[in-house]
Amino acid sequence: MYKLIPTVLIMLLYLAPVAQTIDGLKSWLAQDSHNRSSLSGEAFSKKALSKKEATEAATLLLADEYNQQRTALQTEWSNKLIIHGKDSLKFEYKVFGEKPTDGRSLFISMHGGGNAAPRVNDQQWQNQIRLYKPAEGVYVAPRAPTNTWNLWHEEHIDALFDRLILAAVLFGDVNPDKVYFMGYSAGGDGVYQLAPRMADRLAAAAMMAGHPNETSPVGLRNIGFTIHMGAVDSAYNRNKIAARWGVMLDSLHQMDPDGYKHFVQLHEGRPHWMRNEDTVAVPWMANFRRNTIPNKVVWKQDDVFHGSYYWLAVPEGVAKTGGEIVATYKGNEVNIESSYTDSLIIRLNDHMLNLDKPVTVRFRGKKVFRGKVKRSLLTVEHTIRERKDPGLIFSVELLILDGKLNGK
């Protein structure tokens, strides 16, 4: 008996911080959200987390965030009107098929029109509501907030779509790894623009009869992307540009066989209206599932800036139009192969690397870090509050400043 006592005491001492951290978090969460102190001011939030603690903390904090968001979004979903700041997004939706065990799919389908009277865009919206019928899923047809030519790639769209996706997850039984963008004509313009810059929200996207304007396909590395165009849809050279994108995607896939999965079809003899031949895009997309922690990320900033993308982020004020970052991880090594900025944030979780072993970070070929990393409750909370997405929760942030880890 005497020999067992020290062992028991050691075990209790080892487990005490774990209990203190999770019990402290539970007590903090039990308070009314309006009356809570800042989590960063709580002593238990400073302790390094174990893998098990990080998982439990993520579960607790996400549940809390979702409870708060249900309260905030219930009326918007019921009224079919998403509101973000001064902007709003009307939508209609239909539910198709039986709900799969892993949750429903979400198809966000953007109408055409643009640069026209409101009644014209309203008519295009009504057409879009009836246009596609997936075998399964929540099919959402939003009405563009404006009547401008660039209906679906103005700055307010990204935040409104983020909020729409969250509402569909909370109230439509949607699996956030089964989200798909699609659009026709001006809606296709939107897909060209939105899919690369919101790829970390998507499993796949389908562009029908649109024009990409200045956007680039390089950000599509980790989603499925399909293009459908009438072969004689020559206005604005849409058909020629679609064919050119097919060549670019072929080349990107050849150079990077694990990425850029795509299907491009120019429909023989068809002008702008493809007589529903493009509906083949819907089951093609449905085969894809989102990967939130791909082992390679190509992040190219559009003129609508995003502060984070998959497992990367940039400090406020750093984002630059056209700026590109290429980053990979393998084993326990992270490699920032190229970056337009000397300052960025690397986010890690236990699904990516073994965080109980030393991690190596290389920046533009130079080793800038090797050592143990600390899982942080505050990082878990921050990434949940920021993205509100179960697939984009991280417990470690490594900050590179001026090309050096933490600026050192």
C-alpha angles and dihedrals in degrees: 000000000000091000092054096055098074090048092051091047091050091051092049092049090049094049096043097081090048092053091044093053098046094036089048091051092048091051091048092049091048089068121089107272091234092056101045122116117231110286089225089064093059116098093221091059091067095062120102112250129230119226090259092049092049090053093047093045091051091052093050096044095045091050089051092049092048091050090054093046092050089059092047097045105035095092093043092053092045092048092043090232121118114202128196117170108308094341129088137187124205117205144174125206142191129196119222131193133349119315111258119229090252094052136266129302121243121218115188106196120194122207129224131238119080131164089045142103115291092249090059093052090044089056091049089051092053090050091052092053089061099034105088133032114190118202088238137008148055107299110202123189111189124196111233111251092228138031096229125126091255095054097156107034104052115122096260094059097075095057093042091051091047088055093044091053091049092050091050090051092050100041106017100051088242121167106228089217090062102060120133134184122209136164145168127227105326085011087056088053086057093051091052089053104035101042096066095043095042097035093123087066095050143076094192144336137212125210118200124188097332140127125238097210106192100340126121130223097219094097091061092078097116104037136064113256127189130183125201121185138162106252091226096040092121101159109121086358089280093155094048092047092049089053090048091052088052089057092047092050091048089053094046091050093048091053092043108028094182092059144049098047104186148156122203122187129178105197110229115246094356122130123197093313110063096191092240094300086125091066087091085079092072099065089038091059093044090068091068130086125193121256109203096183104042115174089236128042127187108191118185116176117230123204086271101070125223120197095207138026125183105314096343132084138172129218117257113282095020100096115107129187109258093011112147133200125185115193135170140178131201128170104336096329127101118198124194095199096183136356136178089211134053090214124067143132126241115204122201139183137176093265090064107041140003097263092188089069130061116285124213122208124193123190117197090337097312122110106237100168144018121168148075118315128213122235107222130204089208091056090050090051094044095052091047094050091044101047104016087208127125091214095054101055116125133180100196132054121186113193120209114197123181089351094305131098107263087349093286 
